[in-house]
């Protein structure tokens, strides 16, 4: 397989090899691809969890367990103000 890199990416790869952390450009690319795969997997897990929470919330609404929108907005604004106050 042969790949082409932009000059900027090529400089990054060269810098990593020159640092001694990697023995070759191939090692840098392999590590980058492993990290990308890890990030993709983490993103997929987050999306799966969000979908589970959405499904759970919709089921609660179907059972009449929801709260009025105004109440939800007040709670959200209160949490936002509390978070901003801590920052």
C-alpha positions as CSV (number, residue, x, y, z in Angstrom):
1,X,0.0,0.0,0.0
2,X,1.2,3.5,-0.8
3,X,-0.2,6.6,0.8
4,X,0.3,10.3,0.1
5,X,0.6,12.8,2.9
6,X,0.2,16.6,2.8
7,X,3.5,18.4,3.5
8,X,2.3,19.3,7.0
9,X,1.5,15.7,7.9
10,X,4.8,14.5,6.4
11,X,6.6,17.0,8.7
12,X,4.7,15.6,11.7
13,X,5.7,12.1,10.8
14,X,9.3,13.0,10.2
15,X,9.4,14.9,13.6
16,X,8.1,11.8,15.4
17,X,10.7,9.6,13.8
18,X,13.5,12.1,14.5
19,X,12.4,12.3,18.2
20,X,13.3,8.6,18.6
21,X,9.9,7.6,19.7
22,X,9.3,5.7,16.5
23,X,11.8,3.8,14.3
24,X,10.0,4.5,11.1
25,X,7.3,6.5,9.3
26,X,5.3,3.2,9.1
27,X,5.3,2.9,12.9
28,X,4.0,6.4,13.2
29,X,1.2,5.7,10.8
30,X,0.3,2.4,12.4
31,X,0.1,4.1,15.8
32,X,-2.0,6.9,14.4
33,X,-4.4,4.3,12.9
34,X,-4.6,2.4,16.1
35,X,-5.5,5.7,17.9
36,X,-8.1,6.5,15.2
37,X,-9.7,3.1,15.6
38,X,-9.8,3.5,19.4
39,X,-11.4,7.0,19.0
40,X,-14.0,5.5,16.6
41,X,-14.8,2.7,19.0
42,X,-15.2,5.2,21.9
43,X,-17.5,7.4,19.8
44,X,-19.6,4.4,18.8
45,X,-19.9,3.4,22.5
46,X,-21.0,7.0,23.4
47,X,-23.6,7.0,20.6
48,X,-24.9,3.6,21.7
49,X,-25.2,4.8,25.3
50,X,-27.0,8.0,24.1
51,X,-29.4,5.9,22.1
52,X,-30.1,3.7,25.1
53,X,-30.9,6.7,27.2
54,X,-33.1,8.2,24.5
55,X,-35.0,4.9,24.3
56,X,-35.3,4.7,28.0
57,X,-36.6,8.3,28.1
58,X,-39.1,7.7,25.4
59,X,-40.4,4.6,27.2
60,X,-40.8,6.7,30.3
61,X,-42.8,9.2,28.4
62,X,-45.0,6.5,26.9
63,X,-45.7,5.3,30.5
64,X,-46.7,8.9,31.5
65,X,-43.6,9.4,33.6
66,X,-42.4,12.6,31.9
67,X,-42.2,16.0,33.5
68,X,-43.6,19.2,32.0
69,X,-41.3,21.1,29.6
70,X,-41.3,24.2,31.8
71,X,-40.1,22.2,34.8
72,X,-37.4,20.6,32.7
73,X,-36.2,24.0,31.4
74,X,-36.1,25.5,34.9
75,X,-34.0,22.5,36.1
76,X,-31.7,22.8,33.1
77,X,-31.2,26.6,33.6
78,X,-30.5,26.0,37.4
79,X,-27.9,23.4,36.6
80,X,-26.3,25.7,33.9
81,X,-26.1,28.6,36.4
82,X,-24.6,26.3,39.1
83,X,-22.0,25.0,36.6
84,X,-21.2,28.6,35.4
85,X,-20.8,29.7,39.1
86,X,-18.2,27.0,39.7
87,X,-16.1,27.9,36.6
